[in-house]
């Protein structure tokens, strides 16, 4: 889990680097975007391999149904 949290921090930093104010170091936007894409690809693959299977083994049917409904926005106003 610490690795996934670290990924989120890296994603936040890479996304923040896209701000015009952050671009003052001379790194081209294309390079910064490529870096963000690499971090996201790695993170999502890790979630698919580790986190999601773990969650699937621990959720009850009711929890799973609730989570799906929440993610789909069912019942929200």
N, C-alpha and C positions, 0 to 999 in steps of 0.2 A: 504493500500500500504506500510505503514511503516513496517508492520509485514513481508511482502514479502521481503522487502529490508533487514530486519534483518536476515531473513532466508538465503539470499544470502551471507551475511557476515559470518554466522555460517557455511554455506557450504564451503566457501573459507577457513575458519580456519580449518575445519575438513579435507579438502583435503590437506591443507598444512601440517597437522600433519602426513601425510603419508610419507613425505620426510624423508630420513635417518637421516638428521640433527635434525629433530623435534622429532625423536623417543628416544631421550636421557632421557626422564622422566621415562622410564621403562614400559610405557603402551604398552601391546602387540599389534601388528598390527591388530590382529583379533578384538580386542576391539575397536580400532580406526576405522576400517572398518565398524563395526556394528553401531557405532555412526554416521558415515557419511550416512549409509543406512537409519537409523532412521530419520535423518534430511531431507534427500531427499524425503522419503516417505511422511512425514508430509507436506513438502513444495509443492510437486506435487499434493497432495490431496487438499490443500488449493487453488492452482491455478485452479484445475478442478471445484471446488465448487463455487469459487468467481470470480477470474480474468477472466477466459475464457468466462463465461456467460455474464459478464459485457461488455467485448470487443465485443462480438457478437451482443449486443444490440446497440452499438455505431458506428460500422463500416458501411460505405456505401457499396453497392455491388461492386463498383469500387475498393474501399480500400481493401475489402476482397479478390477480385481476384488478386490484386497486391501482397498482403501479401502471399497468397498461392503460387503464382509464385516465389516470392523471397525465401520462405522457401524451395521450391523444387529445387531451383537453375536454373529455366527455364530462358533461355536467357543470362546466364552468360557464359563468355568465359573461 
